[in-house]
Amino acid sequence: MLTRRLDEAREAYKKNDKDASRAAHSAKPAPGSAEETHRNEQGKYLKSVIYGGLDGTITTFAAVAGVAGANLSPGIVLIMGFANLIADGLSMSIGDYLSSKSEAEYQAAERRREAWEVQHFPDGEKEELREIYEARGMAKADAAAVVDIIAKDEQAWIDIMMIEELGILPDDESPLKGALATFASFGLFGFLPILAYVLSLFIPGIEGARFPLACALTGGTLFGLGAMKTRITGRSWFSSGIEMLLVGGIAAVAAYVVGAALGGLA
C-alpha cells in the first residue's frame, strides 16, 4: 500500500512545503481505518456528483429560462422543471450505469485474456513487456531484470500488462453506486433553479423576484460545483468556480434567448 496520505501530499505540493511532503509520505492511516475508507469513497464518486450536478443545474435552468423568456406562466416552469428533473435524471443515471457496466465488463474480459496468456505463454508476455520498457528508453539488460522481478508475482504481472500494454487502469468503482450518485446529484442541484418558483407558492410577495432569484441560485450552484471540482483538478477554487459559472451561463442565456424569440408561438 502507498505510504503517503494523498490529501496531505497534494496540500504540501501546493505550498511547496518539503517537510510536509516528507511527513505525508512517511505516515499513513491504519489499513481499513474509517479515515482511509472515507477518503477513498469520497474521491471515487466525486466525478459522478459533479457531472450529475452540473447537468442537472444547466438542464433545469435551461427549461426555466426558456419558459421565462417566452413569458409563460409560473405553473409551466414548475411542470417543465420537475419533468426535466425526473426524466433527464433517470436518463442520465441509466446511461451512466450502462456505460460504466460495459466498461467494467470489457476490462474484466481483457484481464481474463491477459491472465490466460501469462499462464500459457509467459515467455511471449515477458518479451512484450521488455519491448515496452526498451521503447521508453530503458537499457535492454535493465528491462529484462525489471520484467523478471515483475514476473515473480502473477497478479502484479497481469496488473502491469493491463496498464502498460492496454492502457487500462484498475477501477473498482461500482456502476450502480456511480449511477445513484449521478441521479442524487442531478436531482439535488437541479432542483435549486426551480426552488424560487416553489417558494413563491408558499411565501407571498416574492412572485416578481422568482426569475432573478432562480438566476442567483443557479449562479451560486454553478460556482460551487466549479469550486468543488478542484478536489480533482487541484486548480484555484475561485478560477474554477468562475469558469463553471461562465460555461453554464452561456447555456442559460441561449435558452432564454430562444424562449424569448419563440414566445409568440405559445
C-alpha positions in Angstrom: 0.0 0.0 0.0 1.1 3.5 -0.6 2.7 5.2 2.4 1.5 8.7 1.6 -1.6 10.5 2.6 -2.8 11.8 -0.7 -4.7 14.9 0.5 -1.7 15.9 2.7 0.7 15.3 -0.1 -1.3 17.5 -2.5 -1.5 20.3 0.0 2.2 20.1 0.6 2.8 20.3 -3.1 0.6 23.4 -3.5 2.5 25.1 -0.7 5.9 23.8 -1.9 6.4 22.6 1.6 9.1 19.8 1.5 8.8 19.0 5.2 5.1 18.5 5.0 5.5 16.4 1.8 8.1 14.2 3.6 5.6 13.8 6.6 2.8 12.8 4.2 5.0 10.2 2.6 6.2 8.7 5.9 2.9 8.3 7.7 -0.4 6.7 6.8 -3.7 5.9 8.5 -4.1 2.3 9.6 -5.3 0.0 6.7 -9.1 -0.3 6.7 -9.5 2.7 9.1 -12.5 4.9 8.8 -10.4 7.8 7.7 -8.8 5.9 4.9 -12.1 4.4 3.7 -13.9 7.7 3.8 -11.3 9.4 1.7 -11.4 6.6 -0.9 -15.2 6.6 -1.2 -15.4 10.4 -1.3 -12.9 10.7 -4.1 -14.2 7.7 -6.1 -17.7 9.2 -6.8 -16.8 12.9 -6.8 -16.8 12.9 -10.6 -20.3 11.5 -10.8 -21.5 14.1 -8.3 -20.0 17.0 -10.2 -21.1 15.6 -13.6 -24.7 15.0 -12.4 -24.9 18.3 -10.5 -23.7 20.3 -13.5 -26.0 18.6 -16.0 -29.0 18.9 -13.6 -28.4 22.6 -12.9 -28.0 23.6 -16.5 -30.8 21.4 -17.8 -33.3 22.5 -15.3 -32.4 26.2 -15.5 -32.5 26.0 -19.3 -36.1 25.0 -19.0 -36.8 27.7 -16.5 -35.0 30.3 -18.7 -36.8 29.2 -21.8 -40.2 29.4 -20.2 -39.4 32.7 -18.6 -38.1 34.1 -21.9 -41.3 33.1 -23.5 -43.2 34.9 -20.7 -45.3 31.8 -19.9 -47.0 31.1 -16.5 -45.0 30.0 -13.5 -47.0 26.8 -13.4 -45.4 25.8 -16.7 -42.0 26.5 -15.2 -42.7 24.0 -12.4 -44.1 21.4 -14.8 -41.1 21.7 -17.2 -38.7 21.9 -14.3 -39.9 18.8 -12.5 -40.3 16.9 -15.7 -36.7 17.6 -16.6 -35.6 16.6 -13.1 -37.2 13.2 -13.3 -36.8 12.3 -17.0 -33.3 13.7 -17.6 -32.1 12.5 -14.2 -33.2 8.9 -14.9 -31.9 9.0 -18.4 -28.5 10.3 -17.4 -28.1 7.9 -14.4 -29.2 4.9 -16.5 -26.8 5.9 -19.3 -24.0 6.3 -16.7 -24.8 2.8 -15.2 -24.9 1.1 -18.6 -21.7 2.7 -19.9 -19.8 2.1 -16.7 -21.0 -1.5 -16.6 -20.0 -2.1 -20.2 -16.5 -0.6 -19.5 -16.2 -2.9 -16.4 -17.2 -5.9 -18.4 -14.7 -5.0 -21.1 -11.9 -4.6 -18.6 -12.8 -7.9 -16.9 -12.7 -9.7 -20.3 -9.3 -8.2 -21.1 -8.0 -9.2 -17.7 -9.1 -12.8 -18.2 -7.3 -12.8 -21.6 -4.1 -11.4 -20.1 -4.2 -14.0 -17.3 -4.6 -16.8 -19.8 -1.7 -15.5 -21.9 0.5 -15.1 -18.8 -0.3 -18.7 -17.8 0.1 -20.3 -21.2 2.7 -18.1 -23.0 4.8 -16.4 -20.2 7.8 -16.0 -22.5 5.9 -14.1 -25.1 4.3 -11.8 -22.4 7.7 -11.2 -20.9 9.1 -10.2 -24.3 6.2 -7.8 -24.9 6.8 -6.1 -21.6 10.6 -5.9 -22.2 9.9 -4.3 -25.6 7.6 -1.7 -24.0 10.3 -0.7 -21.4 13.0 -0.7 -24.1 10.9 1.6 -26.3 10.7 4.0 -23.4 14.5 4.2 -23.2 15.3 1.6 -20.7 18.5 -0.4 -21.4 17.9 -4.0 -22.6 19.6 -5.6 -19.6 17.7 -3.3 -17.2 14.4 -4.0 -18.9 15.0 -7.8 -18.7 15.9 -7.5 -15.0 12.7 -5.5 -14.2 10.5 -7.9 -16.1 12.0 -10.9 -14.3 11.2 -9.3 -11.0 7.6 -8.4 -12.0 7.0 -11.9 -13.4 7.6 -13.4 -9.9 4.1 -12.1 -8.8 1.5 -13.3 -11.3 -1.3 -10.9 -10.2 1.1 -7.9 -10.2 2.3 -9.0 -13.7 -1.2 -9.1 -15.0 -2.0 -5.7 -13.5 1.1 -4.2 -15.2 0.3 -5.8 -18.5 -3.2 -4.3 -18.3 -1.7 -0.8 -17.8 1.4 -1.0 -20.0 0.1 -3.0 -22.9 -3.6 -2.0 -23.0 -3.6 1.3 -21.2 -6.4 0.1 -18.8 -6.1 1.4 -15.2 -7.7 -0.7 -12.5 -11.1 0.7 -11.4 -13.2 -0.8 -8.6 -15.9 1.8 -8.9 -19.4 0.3 -8.7 -21.5 1.2 -11.7 -24.6 1.1 -9.6 -23.2 3.4 -6.9 -21.9 5.8 -9.6 -25.4 5.9 -11.2 -27.0 6.6 -7.9 -24.5 9.4 -7.1 -25.3 10.9 -10.5 -29.0 10.7 -10.0 -29.0 12.1 -6.5 -26.7 15.0 -7.5 -28.8 15.7 -10.6 -31.9 15.9 -8.5 -30.4 17.9 -5.7 -28.6 20.5 -7.7 -31.2 20.5 -10.5 -33.9 21.4 -8.0 -32.3 24.7 -7.0 -33.1 26.6 -10.2 -36.9 26.0 -9.6 -36.7 26.5 -5.8 -37.7 30.1 -6.2 -40.9 29.1 -8.1 -41.7 26.5 -5.4 -41.2 29.0 -2.6 -43.5 31.6 -4.3 -46.3 29.1 -3.8 -45.9 29.5 0.0 -44.3 32.9 0.5 -46.4 35.9 -0.6 -44.6 38.8 -2.1 -41.8 37.1 -4.0 -43.6 36.5 -7.2 -41.9 39.3 -9.0 -38.5 38.1 -8.0 -38.9 34.5 -9.0 -36.7 34.5 -12.1 -33.9 36.8 -10.7 -33.8 34.5 -7.6 -33.6 31.5 -9.8 -30.7 33.1 -11.7 -28.9 33.8 -8.4 -29.5 30.3 -7.1 -28.3 28.8 -10.4 -25.2 31.0 -10.5 -24.3 30.1 -6.9 -24.8 26.4 -7.7 -22.6 26.5 -10.8 -19.8 28.4 -8.9 -20.0 25.9 -6.0 -19.7 22.9 -8.4 -16.8 24.5 -10.1 -15.1 25.1 -6.8 -15.8 21.5 -5.7 -14.2 20.3 -8.9 -10.8 21.5 -7.6 -10.8 18.4 -5.3 -9.9 16.6 -8.5 -8.1 19.2 -10.6 -6.1 20.9 -7.9 -6.7 24.3 -9.5 -7.7 27.5 -7.8 -11.2 27.1 -6.4 -12.1 30.7 -7.4 -11.0 30.5 -11.1 -12.6 27.0 -11.4 -15.9 28.4 -10.0 -15.8 31.4 -12.3 -15.1 29.1 -15.3 -18.1 26.8 -14.5 -20.3 29.8 -13.9 -19.4 31.3 -17.4 -19.8 28.0 -19.2 -23.2 27.3 -17.6 -24.2 30.9 -18.1 -23.8 30.6 -21.9 -26.2 27.7 -21.9 -28.7 29.6 -19.7 -28.6 32.8 -21.8 -29.0 30.7 -25.0 -32.2 29.0 -23.6 -33.6 32.4 -22.5 -33.0 34.0 -25.9 -34.6 31.0 -27.7 -37.6 31.2 -25.4 -38.0 35.0 -25.9 -37.7 34.5 -29.7 -40.2 31.8 -29.9 -42.5 33.1 -27.2 -45.1 34.2 -29.7 -45.8 30.7 -30.7 -47.1 29.7 -27.3 
